[in-house]
Amino acid sequence: MSHQELLTIGNSFADNALTYLRQIGEPLQFTWTIGRANIGGCPLEKHWNLHRYSDATPDFVTYNDGAAIGDDPRQGTLRQMLVAREWDVVTLQQASVDSWCEEPYRPWLDKLIGLVRELAPQAEILLHHTWAYRSDAPLLAEWQLTTRQMHERICVVYADLVAELGLRTLPTGPALQQAREQGPDGKYELDAGYNFDQPEPPALPRQVNNHVIGYWWEAVDTLRGIPELRLDPKHLNVRGCYVASATWFETLTGRDVCTSSFCPLGLDEEDQRFLAGVAHDAVVATR
């Protein structure tokens, strides 16, 4: 039985990547203690500023519901989380909206790396290389980028950081992009036959080779309970979370994720084997 102590300092993208990490390890007798210093949408700058504020304000709690160590719900500050365990690995990542531009990383990444090295000097620091948005994301249109272009810009940023800082990455973004481009059903395309102007619930547009939540009908979280067609083009669905978790597993353990028999509910075995292979290839490419 092998075990690893892992702390993530991130946001919802780290939560996505952790979804199946424990389950993938179970057939291979690998267990985890996982700490989450994650806040939805949180950029590196915000993590650092909240740390500074918490040091100056003893009663301030930075991480609430999203913070946990193992199965123990945990509230606390970044300082408290970093010293709570003898972490083997600490991960850092940028918020997705800032991920494809170099400027928002500095100096906040350097400051957080310094804090981790001060408070958890035994831990290896890894950078979580995140993924691009799906092609129909409104922000891509605003930025005048394609999914491939956003991915390529993220890759340039992380290549520069790796070269300068000498840290390893968790290559979730490259794995997701490979799955998107090599999937057996072809690349995702907007369903041209769906009436987006006047959609009728519960019908959904066709979403082939999809790795994000995409379109769904929401009724409870609406003003009057009238269903609304909503889009999440960035957070991962079952397929995407499996790719991310598989990528993290092989990177962190050095074990071929293809040897794990775990298959999430909602995936068939053929799809699971393809996605595990994609994750494996992405990790091998970073070695």
N, C-alpha and C positions, 0 to 999 in steps of 0.2 A: 504494500500500500504506500503510495506517494502522496505528499500533501504540499500545498503552496498557500502562502498568505498574500493576498492581492488587495490593493487599495486603488480605487479609481478616483481621480479628481477631474470631473468632467460634467456631462449633462445627459440629456436623454439618449444621445448616440452611444454613450458608454452603457447605459441601461439596456439598450437594444443588443449590444454585443455580449452582455452577460446573460442573456435570456436562457440559453441552453448550455452554458459552460459546464455546470455541474453534471448535467445529464450525459453530456458527451464523455466526461471522464469516468462515470460510474462503471461501464463495462471493462475499462482498462485499469480499474483499481486506483483512480486518481481523484483526490478530494481537495476541496478548497475552503479556506476562510476568506470571505469577500467583504471588503468594506467599501461603502459607497459615499463619497463626498461629492455628490452630483446634484446639480440644480438645473431644471429644464431651461435650455437656451443660454446657459451661462458661458460667457467668453472668459478667456484667461485673465483679462484685466479685472473682471468682476470678482473672480476667485481671490485675486490678490488684494483688491480693495476691501473685500469683506474680511479677509484675514487681518488686515491692518486695523479695521474698525473693531473687530472682535478682541484684538489685543488691548485696545484702549477702552473697551466697554465690557467689563467682566460678565455682566448678565446677558449679553447678546448671544443668541443661538444662531449659528450660521446654517447648519444642516439639520433639517427636521425629519419629515416623513421619508425622504429619500435616503437618509443616512442609516446604515445598518452595518453591523459586523457579524458575519455569519447569519444566524437566524435571530440575532439579538437586535431589536430596534434601538437605534442609538441617536441621541441628539448631541450636538456639540459643535465646536469650532474646528477649523482646519488644523490648528496646532494640536488640539485634543485628539483628532482622528489620526494624525501622523504618529503620535506617541502611544496610541492605544494598543498596538501590537508590534511585534517584530516583523514588519512587512518584508516579504521577499521581493515584491514588485510594486511599484507605484506608477500609474499611468497618467498622462496629461494629454489634453486635447483642446483644440480651439472650437468655438461655436461655429456651426455650419455656415452661417451667413458671412462669417469672416474668414472661412477656411481657405479660400482661394486667393487671398491677398496677403503679401508678406508683412505689410506694415502693422496690422493689429496684433501680431505675435510678440513684438518687442516693445518695451523691455520686460513685459509681463511673464513670458515663458522663462526668461533667465532668472527672474526673481523667484518664481515658484520652484524652479530647479534648485536654486540656492537654499530655499526653505526645506525642501525634501532632504537635501544632502546634510543640512544641519540637524534636522530632527529625526531622520530615518536613514542614517548613513549606510546601513547594511543593505538597503533596498536598491535594486536595479530600476532605473527610470526608463520607461518606454513611452514613445510618442504614438498616440492613436491616429493613424492616417485614415481620415474619414472619407465619406463618399459624396458623390455629386447627386444633385436632385434629379428626379425623373423629368423627362423631356417636356411634360406639360405643366411644370411648376411656373406659376406667375412670376416669381422672382427671376427665373432664367430669361423670360421675355424682357423684364425690366433691365436686366444686366446685359442683354443682347448676347447671351451665351447659349450654346447647346450643352447637353449633358456631357458629351465628350470633351468640349472645351473647358467646362468647369473641372472635370476630372483631371485633365492635363495640367491645369493651373495649380490644383492642389498638389499634384505630383511634383511640380517644380518647387513649390514651397517646401515640401517635406524633404526632397533631395538636398536642397540647400541647408536645411536644418541638420540633417544627418551628417552632411559633410563638415559642417561647422562644429556641431556639438558632440559628434561621435556616439550618438544614441541609436539604439535599435527602434524599429517601428513595428506596430501592429498593422499589417497592410490590408485592412478591411476594405478601403476604397478600391484598390486594384482588384481584389477578389470580386467585389460587387460588379465592377465594370466588366470584368471578364465574363461573369455570369450573364450580364445583360447582352454582351456582344456575341457570345457563343452558345446561348441557350438553344435547345432543340426546336423551339417554337418561333425562332427569329426575334428580331428586335421589337421592343414595345412600340406600338403605334396607336395614336388616338383613334378611337372608334368613330369613323366618319359617318356611320349610319345611325348614330345615337343622337337624339334630339336634346342637345344641351340647353337650348333656349327655353324649352318647355318640357323638362323631364317629368316622367310619371312614376311615382313610387309603386312598387319596390324595384322596378327595373333598373339595372346598372349597366353602364357601358362595358364592352368587352375589354378585358385587361390581361392580355397574353404576355407571357414572359415578364411578369411583374414581381418586383422585390420590395415594394413599399406598400403602405396601407392603401393608397390610391383613393378611389371614390367609394363612398358609403352614404347611406341614408341615416340622418340623425333626427330623432323625434323628441326624445326626452329633454335634451339640452337645447331647446328652442323656446322662443318667447311664449307661443300659444300651443305648443304640441303639434304643430303642423310640420310634417317631415320636410327636411331640407337636404338637398344633394350637396355633400361636402367633399373636399379633396385634401388629402395629406400626401404630398409628393416626395416627402423626405424621410419620414420615420418608417422603419422596416416592418414588413409583415412576417409571417412564419418562415417563408423561404429566405428572406433577407436576414432575419435574425439568426437562422441556422448558418448561413454563410459567415456572418460576422463571428458567431461563437466558435465555429470550426476554425476560423483563421486565428482567433485568440488562443484556442486550445493548442494548436500545433506550434505557434510562436512561443508560447509560454512554457510548454512542456518538452518541446523537441521531439514529440512522438507524432507519427503519421496519423492524422485524423481519420484517414480512410480505414484504419483498423478498428475504429469504434463502431459498434453495431447500433448505436442509438439513432432512431429516426423519429422526428417530431410528429405528433398528431397533425394530420393535414398534408403531409408529404408522402408520396409513394416511394418505394425503395429505389426505383430507377432515378428519380429526381434527387433523392438524398445522395446517391452515389456520385451523380454529376456535380452537385454542389460541393460535396466533400472534396472531390478532385480539383475543383476550381480553387477552393481554399488552400489545398495542399500546394498547387502550382504557384499561387501568389506568395506563399511563405518561402518556398524554395527559391523564388526569384529574388528575394531580399537577402539571401544568405551570402 
